[in-house]
Structures are given as C-alpha cells and as structure tokens.
Amino acid sequence: MLQDLAQVTIIYYHDESLELLHELKSFPKNKSGRIVIPEEFRKGKSIVAVCKGEIKIINKVGDRILPIGEVA
C-alpha cells in the first residue's frame, strides 16, 4: 500500500551517456516510508542517489574538464 508523495531529487546516468543528470520529482512512499520510483522513470537509467527534497548541484564530475592542451 502506498502513502503520500515525497519530493526527491534523483541523481542518475542515462544508460547511453556518461553525463551526470538530476531531476526533482514527487514519488509515492510505501508503508515503511521508502520512496517508490516507478519502472517507467527507472528504465534506461542508472540511479546514483535519491535525495530528500530539492537540492542544488553547483559542481559535478566532468563540469571542469579542460582540453588536453591546457593541462599542466
């Protein structure tokens, strides 16, 4: 049995890309309080983290990659 909705930020990769993505969503919780992420959202994604509420990511892996000529 599912209870009320919880607002969460999901951090994930698409299966065909290495770009780290995130989305703010509202998903139901089961009776033990765990977030239930529907299969249609999970399909084609590798979920890295589920965070309570809205978060603001200011820097993530790959955001500051420099061209080879600028290294060292």
PyMOL Python script that loads the backbone (N, CA, C, O; Angstrom):
from pymol import cmd

cmd.read_pdbstr("""\
ATOM      1  N   MET A   1       0.832  -1.181   0.000  1.00  0.00           N
ATOM      2  CA  MET A   1       0.000   0.000   0.000  1.00  0.00           C
ATOM      3  C   MET A   1       0.883   1.254   0.000  1.00  0.00           C
ATOM      4  O   MET A   1       1.829   1.345   0.781  1.00  0.00           O
ATOM      5  N   LEU A   2       0.577   2.209  -0.866  1.00  0.00           N
ATOM      6  CA  LEU A   2       1.358   3.421  -0.982  1.00  0.00           C
ATOM      7  C   LEU A   2       0.726   4.555  -0.190  1.00  0.00           C
ATOM      8  O   LEU A   2      -0.496   4.675  -0.109  1.00  0.00           O
ATOM      9  N   GLN A   3       1.586   5.384   0.390  1.00  0.00           N
ATOM     10  CA  GLN A   3       1.125   6.518   1.180  1.00  0.00           C
ATOM     11  C   GLN A   3       1.331   7.812   0.405  1.00  0.00           C
ATOM     12  O   GLN A   3       1.363   7.794  -0.826  1.00  0.00           O
ATOM     13  N   ASP A   4       1.467   8.910   1.093  1.00  0.00           N
ATOM     14  CA  ASP A   4       1.596  10.224   0.475  1.00  0.00           C
ATOM     15  C   ASP A   4       2.846  10.360  -0.392  1.00  0.00           C
ATOM     16  O   ASP A   4       3.723   9.495  -0.388  1.00  0.00           O
ATOM     17  N   LEU A   5       2.908  11.470  -1.137  1.00  0.00           N
ATOM     18  CA  LEU A   5       4.032  11.717  -2.035  1.00  0.00           C
ATOM     19  C   LEU A   5       5.190  12.377  -1.291  1.00  0.00           C
ATOM     20  O   LEU A   5       4.993  13.114  -0.325  1.00  0.00           O
ATOM     21  N   ALA A   6       6.392  12.096  -1.763  1.00  0.00           N
ATOM     22  CA  ALA A   6       7.595  12.727  -1.232  1.00  0.00           C
ATOM     23  C   ALA A   6       8.332  13.392  -2.385  1.00  0.00           C
ATOM     24  O   ALA A   6       8.474  12.810  -3.460  1.00  0.00           O
ATOM     25  N   GLN A   7       8.798  14.610  -2.156  1.00  0.00           N
ATOM     26  CA  GLN A   7       9.570  15.308  -3.175  1.00  0.00           C
ATOM     27  C   GLN A   7      11.036  14.913  -3.006  1.00  0.00           C
ATOM     28  O   GLN A   7      11.603  15.039  -1.920  1.00  0.00           O
ATOM     29  N   VAL A   8      11.644  14.433  -4.098  1.00  0.00           N
ATOM     30  CA  VAL A   8      13.021  13.953  -4.065  1.00  0.00           C
ATOM     31  C   VAL A   8      13.778  14.452  -5.292  1.00  0.00           C
ATOM     32  O   VAL A   8      13.190  14.718  -6.340  1.00  0.00           O
ATOM     33  N   THR A   9      15.080  14.572  -5.139  1.00  0.00           N
ATOM     34  CA  THR A   9      15.955  14.829  -6.274  1.00  0.00           C
ATOM     35  C   THR A   9      16.639  13.512  -6.601  1.00  0.00           C
ATOM     36  O   THR A   9      17.277  12.903  -5.742  1.00  0.00           O
ATOM     37  N   ILE A  10      16.502  13.079  -7.842  1.00  0.00           N
ATOM     38  CA  ILE A  10      17.112  11.830  -8.307  1.00  0.00           C
ATOM     39  C   ILE A  10      18.358  12.195  -9.112  1.00  0.00           C
ATOM     40  O   ILE A  10      18.277  12.988 -10.051  1.00  0.00           O
ATOM     41  N   ILE A  11      19.508  11.626  -8.754  1.00  0.00           N
ATOM     42  CA  ILE A  11      20.756  11.820  -9.489  1.00  0.00           C
ATOM     43  C   ILE A  11      21.026  10.519 -10.242  1.00  0.00           C
ATOM     44  O   ILE A  11      21.016   9.440  -9.649  1.00  0.00           O
ATOM     45  N   TYR A  12      21.270  10.625 -11.557  1.00  0.00           N
ATOM     46  CA  TYR A  12      21.364   9.417 -12.375  1.00  0.00           C
ATOM     47  C   TYR A  12      22.190   9.637 -13.639  1.00  0.00           C
ATOM     48  O   TYR A  12      22.500  10.766 -14.018  1.00  0.00           O
ATOM     49  N   TYR A  13      22.535   8.522 -14.274  1.00  0.00           N
ATOM     50  CA  TYR A  13      23.121   8.493 -15.612  1.00  0.00           C
ATOM     51  C   TYR A  13      22.110   7.844 -16.539  1.00  0.00           C
ATOM     52  O   TYR A  13      21.401   6.924 -16.130  1.00  0.00           O
ATOM     53  N   HIS A  14      22.029   8.312 -17.795  1.00  0.00           N
ATOM     54  CA  HIS A  14      21.309   7.555 -18.816  1.00  0.00           C
ATOM     55  C   HIS A  14      22.227   6.413 -19.215  1.00  0.00           C
ATOM     56  O   HIS A  14      23.448   6.561 -19.175  1.00  0.00           O
ATOM     57  N   ASP A  15      21.666   5.288 -19.596  1.00  0.00           N
ATOM     58  CA  ASP A  15      22.476   4.122 -19.956  1.00  0.00           C
ATOM     59  C   ASP A  15      23.415   4.393 -21.127  1.00  0.00           C
ATOM     60  O   ASP A  15      24.480   3.781 -21.205  1.00  0.00           O
ATOM     61  N   GLU A  16      23.050   5.294 -22.041  1.00  0.00           N
ATOM     62  CA  GLU A  16      23.884   5.538 -23.219  1.00  0.00           C
ATOM     63  C   GLU A  16      24.792   6.764 -23.085  1.00  0.00           C
ATOM     64  O   GLU A  16      25.386   7.188 -24.076  1.00  0.00           O
ATOM     65  N   SER A  17      24.913   7.341 -21.894  1.00  0.00           N
ATOM     66  CA  SER A  17      25.708   8.554 -21.724  1.00  0.00           C
ATOM     67  C   SER A  17      26.420   8.543 -20.373  1.00  0.00           C
ATOM     68  O   SER A  17      25.954   7.919 -19.419  1.00  0.00           O
ATOM     69  N   LEU A  18      27.548   9.239 -20.303  1.00  0.00           N
ATOM     70  CA  LEU A  18      28.270   9.377 -19.038  1.00  0.00           C
ATOM     71  C   LEU A  18      27.972  10.700 -18.341  1.00  0.00           C
ATOM     72  O   LEU A  18      28.566  11.002 -17.306  1.00  0.00           O
ATOM     73  N   GLU A  19      27.048  11.497 -18.905  1.00  0.00           N
ATOM     74  CA  GLU A  19      26.690  12.773 -18.290  1.00  0.00           C
ATOM     75  C   GLU A  19      25.840  12.530 -17.041  1.00  0.00           C
ATOM     76  O   GLU A  19      24.830  11.829 -17.092  1.00  0.00           O
ATOM     77  N   LEU A  20      26.263  13.118 -15.927  1.00  0.00           N
ATOM     78  CA  LEU A  20      25.522  13.002 -14.676  1.00  0.00           C
ATOM     79  C   LEU A  20      24.353  13.975 -14.709  1.00  0.00           C
ATOM     80  O   LEU A  20      24.551  15.174 -14.901  1.00  0.00           O
ATOM     81  N   LEU A  21      23.143  13.472 -14.524  1.00  0.00           N
ATOM     82  CA  LEU A  21      21.923  14.272 -14.603  1.00  0.00           C
ATOM     83  C   LEU A  21      21.175  14.227 -13.280  1.00  0.00           C
ATOM     84  O   LEU A  21      21.451  13.380 -12.430  1.00  0.00           O
ATOM     85  N   HIS A  22      20.218  15.154 -13.110  1.00  0.00           N
ATOM     86  CA  HIS A  22      19.362  15.123 -11.916  1.00  0.00           C
ATOM     87  C   HIS A  22      18.001  15.716 -12.249  1.00  0.00           C
ATOM     88  O   HIS A  22      17.876  16.559 -13.137  1.00  0.00           O
ATOM     89  N   GLU A  23      16.983  15.261 -11.524  1.00  0.00           N
ATOM     90  CA  GLU A  23      15.611  15.748 -11.692  1.00  0.00           C
ATOM     91  C   GLU A  23      14.929  15.803 -10.344  1.00  0.00           C
ATOM     92  O   GLU A  23      15.146  14.950  -9.483  1.00  0.00           O
ATOM     93  N   LEU A  24      14.099  16.821 -10.173  1.00  0.00           N
ATOM     94  CA  LEU A  24      13.245  16.934  -8.992  1.00  0.00           C
ATOM     95  C   LEU A  24      11.914  16.272  -9.332  1.00  0.00           C
ATOM     96  O   LEU A  24      11.278  16.631 -10.323  1.00  0.00           O
ATOM     97  N   LYS A  25      11.492  15.313  -8.521  1.00  0.00           N
ATOM     98  CA  LYS A  25      10.260  14.556  -8.772  1.00  0.00           C
ATOM     99  C   LYS A  25       9.484  14.376  -7.475  1.00  0.00           C
ATOM    100  O   LYS A  25      10.029  14.521  -6.381  1.00  0.00           O
ATOM    101  N   SER A  26       8.211  14.061  -7.619  1.00  0.00           N
ATOM    102  CA  SER A  26       7.383  13.651  -6.477  1.00  0.00           C
ATOM    103  C   SER A  26       6.968  12.212  -6.718  1.00  0.00           C
ATOM    104  O   SER A  26       6.320  11.897  -7.716  1.00  0.00           O
ATOM    105  N   PHE A  27       7.351  11.337  -5.788  1.00  0.00           N
ATOM    106  CA  PHE A  27       7.033   9.916  -5.893  1.00  0.00           C
ATOM    107  C   PHE A  27       6.347   9.459  -4.610  1.00  0.00           C
ATOM    108  O   PHE A  27       6.549  10.051  -3.550  1.00  0.00           O
ATOM    109  N   PRO A  28       5.534   8.405  -4.704  1.00  0.00           N
ATOM    110  CA  PRO A  28       4.873   7.888  -3.502  1.00  0.00           C
ATOM    111  C   PRO A  28       5.847   7.137  -2.591  1.00  0.00           C
ATOM    112  O   PRO A  28       6.900   6.664  -3.017  1.00  0.00           O
ATOM    113  N   LYS A  29       5.451   7.050  -1.327  1.00  0.00           N
ATOM    114  CA  LYS A  29       6.204   6.254  -0.348  1.00  0.00           C
ATOM    115  C   LYS A  29       5.379   5.012  -0.013  1.00  0.00           C
ATOM    116  O   LYS A  29       4.150   5.063   0.001  1.00  0.00           O
ATOM    117  N   ASN A  30       6.061   3.898   0.258  1.00  0.00           N
ATOM    118  CA  ASN A  30       5.333   2.709   0.707  1.00  0.00           C
ATOM    119  C   ASN A  30       5.080   2.823   2.212  1.00  0.00           C
ATOM    120  O   ASN A  30       5.488   3.806   2.831  1.00  0.00           O
ATOM    121  N   LYS A  31       4.421   1.842   2.799  1.00  0.00           N
ATOM    122  CA  LYS A  31       4.031   1.960   4.211  1.00  0.00           C
ATOM    123  C   LYS A  31       5.217   1.981   5.173  1.00  0.00           C
ATOM    124  O   LYS A  31       5.077   2.408   6.319  1.00  0.00           O
ATOM    125  N   SER A  32       6.385   1.522   4.715  1.00  0.00           N
ATOM    126  CA  SER A  32       7.570   1.593   5.575  1.00  0.00           C
ATOM    127  C   SER A  32       8.344   2.897   5.372  1.00  0.00           C
ATOM    128  O   SER A  32       9.372   3.113   6.013  1.00  0.00           O
ATOM    129  N   GLY A  33       7.849   3.776   4.473  1.00  0.00           N
ATOM    130  CA  GLY A  33       8.454   5.083   4.286  1.00  0.00           C
ATOM    131  C   GLY A  33       9.468   5.176   3.161  1.00  0.00           C
ATOM    132  O   GLY A  33      10.036   6.243   2.932  1.00  0.00           O
ATOM    133  N   ARG A  34       9.708   4.072   2.450  1.00  0.00           N
ATOM    134  CA  ARG A  34      10.668   4.090   1.338  1.00  0.00           C
ATOM    135  C   ARG A  34      10.027   4.684   0.086  1.00  0.00           C
ATOM    136  O   ARG A  34       8.849   4.457  -0.189  1.00  0.00           O
ATOM    137  N   ILE A  35      10.818   5.445  -0.667  1.00  0.00           N
ATOM    138  CA  ILE A  35      10.357   6.039  -1.920  1.00  0.00           C
ATOM    139  C   ILE A  35      10.193   4.945  -2.967  1.00  0.00           C
ATOM    140  O   ILE A  35      11.060   4.083  -3.113  1.00  0.00           O
ATOM    141  N   VAL A  36       9.088   4.980  -3.690  1.00  0.00           N
ATOM    142  CA  VAL A  36       8.827   4.014  -4.755  1.00  0.00           C
ATOM    143  C   VAL A  36       9.013   4.735  -6.092  1.00  0.00           C
ATOM    144  O   VAL A  36       8.199   5.574  -6.480  1.00  0.00           O
ATOM    145  N   ILE A  37      10.101   4.391  -6.788  1.00  0.00           N
ATOM    146  CA  ILE A  37      10.389   5.003  -8.086  1.00  0.00           C
ATOM    147  C   ILE A  37       9.793   4.108  -9.159  1.00  0.00           C
ATOM    148  O   ILE A  37      10.175   2.944  -9.278  1.00  0.00           O
ATOM    149  N   PRO A  38       8.854   4.641  -9.949  1.00  0.00           N
ATOM    150  CA  PRO A  38       8.188   3.825 -10.958  1.00  0.00           C
ATOM    151  C   PRO A  38       9.159   3.289 -12.016  1.00  0.00           C
ATOM    152  O   PRO A  38      10.153   3.937 -12.343  1.00  0.00           O
ATOM    153  N   GLU A  39       8.865   2.126 -12.533  1.00  0.00           N
ATOM    154  CA  GLU A  39       9.692   1.479 -13.558  1.00  0.00           C
ATOM    155  C   GLU A  39       9.853   2.367 -14.786  1.00  0.00           C
ATOM    156  O   GLU A  39      10.934   2.400 -15.374  1.00  0.00           O
ATOM    157  N   GLU A  40       8.814   3.085 -15.186  1.00  0.00           N
ATOM    158  CA  GLU A  40       8.922   3.933 -16.382  1.00  0.00           C
ATOM    159  C   GLU A  40       9.949   5.059 -16.198  1.00  0.00           C
ATOM    160  O   GLU A  40      10.538   5.510 -17.180  1.00  0.00           O
ATOM    161  N   PHE A  41      10.173   5.518 -14.962  1.00  0.00           N
ATOM    162  CA  PHE A  41      11.224   6.512 -14.719  1.00  0.00           C
ATOM    163  C   PHE A  41      12.593   5.835 -14.686  1.00  0.00           C
ATOM    164  O   PHE A  41      13.557   6.379 -15.224  1.00  0.00           O
ATOM    165  N   ARG A  42      12.696   4.675 -14.073  1.00  0.00           N
ATOM    166  CA  ARG A  42      13.978   3.974 -13.927  1.00  0.00           C
ATOM    167  C   ARG A  42      14.506   3.417 -15.237  1.00  0.00           C
ATOM    168  O   ARG A  42      15.714   3.243 -15.392  1.00  0.00           O
ATOM    169  N   LYS A  43      13.616   3.135 -16.187  1.00  0.00           N
ATOM    170  CA  LYS A  43      14.018   2.489 -17.439  1.00  0.00           C
ATOM    171  C   LYS A  43      15.065   3.326 -18.172  1.00  0.00           C
ATOM    172  O   LYS A  43      14.857   4.513 -18.425  1.00  0.00           O
ATOM    173  N   GLY A  44      16.185   2.699 -18.508  1.00  0.00           N
ATOM    174  CA  GLY A  44      17.255   3.353 -19.247  1.00  0.00           C
ATOM    175  C   GLY A  44      18.152   4.239 -18.409  1.00  0.00           C
ATOM    176  O   GLY A  44      18.942   5.008 -18.957  1.00  0.00           O
ATOM    177  N   LYS A  45      18.048   4.149 -17.073  1.00  0.00           N
ATOM    178  CA  LYS A  45      18.841   4.988 -16.185  1.00  0.00           C
ATOM    179  C   LYS A  45      19.582   4.129 -15.156  1.00  0.00           C
ATOM    180  O   LYS A  45      19.126   3.052 -14.771  1.00  0.00           O
ATOM    181  N   SER A  46      20.735   4.639 -14.725  1.00  0.00           N
ATOM    182  CA  SER A  46      21.437   4.077 -13.576  1.00  0.00           C
ATOM    183  C   SER A  46      21.352   5.134 -12.481  1.00  0.00           C
ATOM    184  O   SER A  46      22.005   6.175 -12.556  1.00  0.00           O
ATOM    185  N   ILE A  47      20.544   4.855 -11.470  1.00  0.00           N
ATOM    186  CA  ILE A  47      20.318   5.829 -10.398  1.00  0.00           C
ATOM    187  C   ILE A  47      21.488   5.781  -9.421  1.00  0.00           C
ATOM    188  O   ILE A  47      21.846   4.719  -8.912  1.00  0.00           O
ATOM    189  N   VAL A  48      22.080   6.955  -9.168  1.00  0.00           N
ATOM    190  CA  VAL A  48      23.230   7.086  -8.278  1.00  0.00           C
ATOM    191  C   VAL A  48      22.774   7.415  -6.867  1.00  0.00           C
ATOM    192  O   VAL A  48      23.299   6.865  -5.899  1.00  0.00           O
ATOM    193  N   ALA A  49      21.787   8.324  -6.742  1.00  0.00           N
ATOM    194  CA  ALA A  49      21.331   8.757  -5.412  1.00  0.00           C
ATOM    195  C   ALA A  49      19.903   9.260  -5.481  1.00  0.00           C
ATOM    196  O   ALA A  49      19.451   9.767  -6.508  1.00  0.00           O
ATOM    197  N   VAL A  50      19.200   9.110  -4.363  1.00  0.00           N
ATOM    198  CA  VAL A  50      17.875   9.681  -4.165  1.00  0.00           C
ATOM    199  C   VAL A  50      17.996  10.584  -2.942  1.00  0.00           C
ATOM    200  O   VAL A  50      18.285  10.114  -1.842  1.00  0.00           O
ATOM    201  N   CYS A  51      17.776  11.876  -3.140  1.00  0.00           N
ATOM    202  CA  CYS A  51      17.963  12.865  -2.079  1.00  0.00           C
ATOM    203  C   CYS A  51      16.616  13.447  -1.666  1.00  0.00           C
ATOM    204  O   CYS A  51      15.760  13.703  -2.512  1.00  0.00           O
ATOM    205  N   LYS A  52      16.432  13.653  -0.382  1.00  0.00           N
ATOM    206  CA  LYS A  52      15.196  14.208   0.137  1.00  0.00           C
ATOM    207  C   LYS A  52      15.075  15.674  -0.261  1.00  0.00           C
ATOM    208  O   LYS A  52      15.981  16.466  -0.004  1.00  0.00           O
ATOM    209  N   GLY A  53      13.962  16.034  -0.885  1.00  0.00           N
ATOM    210  CA  GLY A  53      13.708  17.423  -1.246  1.00  0.00           C
ATOM    211  C   GLY A  53      14.493  17.882  -2.463  1.00  0.00           C
ATOM    212  O   GLY A  53      15.064  17.079  -3.202  1.00  0.00           O
ATOM    213  N   GLU A  54      14.506  19.194  -2.648  1.00  0.00           N
ATOM    214  CA  GLU A  54      15.216  19.791  -3.773  1.00  0.00           C
ATOM    215  C   GLU A  54      16.641  20.125  -3.364  1.00  0.00           C
ATOM    216  O   GLU A  54      16.873  20.727  -2.315  1.00  0.00           O
ATOM    217  N   ILE A  55      17.591  19.729  -4.200  1.00  0.00           N
ATOM    218  CA  ILE A  55      18.982  20.091  -3.945  1.00  0.00           C
ATOM    219  C   ILE A  55      19.500  20.876  -5.144  1.00  0.00           C
ATOM    220  O   ILE A  55      19.001  20.731  -6.259  1.00  0.00           O
ATOM    221  N   LYS A  56      20.497  21.700  -4.901  1.00  0.00           N
ATOM    222  CA  LYS A  56      21.121  22.461  -5.980  1.00  0.00           C
ATOM    223  C   LYS A  56      22.546  21.953  -6.124  1.00  0.00           C
ATOM    224  O   LYS A  56      23.368  22.121  -5.222  1.00  0.00           O
ATOM    225  N   ILE A  57      22.833  21.334  -7.255  1.00  0.00           N
ATOM    226  CA  ILE A  57      24.174  20.828  -7.523  1.00  0.00           C
ATOM    227  C   ILE A  57      24.961  21.973  -8.153  1.00  0.00           C
ATOM    228  O   ILE A  57      24.586  22.476  -9.212  1.00  0.00           O
ATOM    229  N   ILE A  58      26.043  22.382  -7.510  1.00  0.00           N
ATOM    230  CA  ILE A  58      26.826  23.503  -8.031  1.00  0.00           C
ATOM    231  C   ILE A  58      28.022  23.043  -8.854  1.00  0.00           C
ATOM    232  O   ILE A  58      28.575  23.834  -9.619  1.00  0.00           O
ATOM    233  N   ASN A  59      28.434  21.795  -8.719  1.00  0.00           N
ATOM    234  CA  ASN A  59      29.536  21.251  -9.498  1.00  0.00           C
ATOM    235  C   ASN A  59      29.423  19.741  -9.464  1.00  0.00           C
ATOM    236  O   ASN A  59      29.131  19.158  -8.419  1.00  0.00           O
ATOM    237  N   LYS A  60      29.653  19.106 -10.602  1.00  0.00           N
ATOM    238  CA  LYS A  60      29.590  17.647 -10.642  1.00  0.00           C
ATOM    239  C   LYS A  60      30.706  17.111 -11.521  1.00  0.00           C
ATOM    240  O   LYS A  60      31.350  17.881 -12.234  1.00  0.00           O
ATOM    241  N   VAL A  61      30.946  15.829 -11.485  1.00  0.00           N
ATOM    242  CA  VAL A  61      32.003  15.190 -12.253  1.00  0.00           C
ATOM    243  C   VAL A  61      31.875  15.575 -13.721  1.00  0.00           C
ATOM    244  O   VAL A  61      30.804  15.459 -14.316  1.00  0.00           O
ATOM    245  N   GLY A  62      32.983  16.034 -14.295  1.00  0.00           N
ATOM    246  CA  GLY A  62      33.006  16.378 -15.706  1.00  0.00           C
ATOM    247  C   GLY A  62      32.715  17.830 -16.010  1.00  0.00           C
ATOM    248  O   GLY A  62      32.917  18.255 -17.147  1.00  0.00           O
ATOM    249  N   ASP A  63      32.248  18.615 -15.049  1.00  0.00           N
ATOM    250  CA  ASP A  63      31.927  20.014 -15.305  1.00  0.00           C
ATOM    251  C   ASP A  63      33.164  20.861 -15.613  1.00  0.00           C
ATOM    252  O   ASP A  63      33.059  21.859 -16.325  1.00  0.00           O
ATOM    253  N   ARG A  64      34.311  20.486 -15.098  1.00  0.00           N
ATOM    254  CA  ARG A  64      35.510  21.307 -15.260  1.00  0.00           C
ATOM    255  C   ARG A  64      36.611  20.604 -16.052  1.00  0.00           C
ATOM    256  O   ARG A  64      37.790  20.893 -15.851  1.00  0.00           O
ATOM    257  N   ILE A  65      36.255  19.710 -16.928  1.00  0.00           N
ATOM    258  CA  ILE A  65      37.264  19.031 -17.748  1.00  0.00           C
ATOM    259  C   ILE A  65      37.863  20.028 -18.719  1.00  0.00           C
ATOM    260  O   ILE A  65      37.137  20.720 -19.434  1.00  0.00           O
ATOM    261  N   LEU A  66      39.188  20.105 -18.749  1.00  0.00           N
ATOM    262  CA  LEU A  66      39.905  21.028 -19.624  1.00  0.00           C
ATOM    263  C   LEU A  66      40.340  20.313 -20.903  1.00  0.00           C
ATOM    264  O   LEU A  66      40.563  19.102 -20.886  1.00  0.00           O
ATOM    265  N   PRO A  67      40.460  21.044 -22.004  1.00  0.00           N
ATOM    266  CA  PRO A  67      41.033  20.444 -23.210  1.00  0.00           C
ATOM    267  C   PRO A  67      42.460  19.975 -22.929  1.00  0.00           C
ATOM    268  O   PRO A  67      43.140  20.557 -22.084  1.00  0.00           O
ATOM    269  N   ILE A  68      42.921  18.940 -23.619  1.00  0.00           N
ATOM    270  CA  ILE A  68      44.240  18.354 -23.397  1.00  0.00           C
ATOM    271  C   ILE A  68      45.342  19.414 -23.444  1.00  0.00           C
ATOM    272  O   ILE A  68      46.274  19.339 -22.644  1.00  0.00           O
ATOM    273  N   GLY A  69      45.277  20.391 -24.339  1.00  0.00           N
ATOM    274  CA  GLY A  69      46.304  21.409 -24.485  1.00  0.00           C
ATOM    275  C   GLY A  69      46.463  22.307 -23.278  1.00  0.00           C
ATOM    276  O   GLY A  69      47.506  22.946 -23.135  1.00  0.00           O
ATOM    277  N   GLU A  70      45.464  22.384 -22.396  1.00  0.00           N
ATOM    278  CA  GLU A  70      45.530  23.279 -21.240  1.00  0.00           C
ATOM    279  C   GLU A  70      45.976  22.590 -19.965  1.00  0.00           C
ATOM    280  O   GLU A  70      46.073  23.240 -18.924  1.00  0.00           O
ATOM    281  N   VAL A  71      46.249  21.303 -20.011  1.00  0.00           N
ATOM    282  CA  VAL A  71      46.653  20.552 -18.822  1.00  0.00           C
ATOM    283  C   VAL A  71      48.154  20.724 -18.608  1.00  0.00           C
ATOM    284  O   VAL A  71      48.921  20.684 -19.571  1.00  0.00           O
ATOM    285  N   ALA A  72      48.587  20.916 -17.356  1.00  0.00           N
ATOM    286  CA  ALA A  72      49.981  21.030 -16.944  1.00  0.00           C
ATOM    287  C   ALA A  72      50.581  22.261 -17.416  1.00  0.00           C
ATOM    288  O   ALA A  72      51.757  22.515 -17.155  1.00  0.00           O
TER     289      ALA A  72
END
""", "prot")
cmd.dss("prot")
cmd.show_as("cartoon", "prot")
cmd.util.cbc("prot")
cmd.orient("prot")
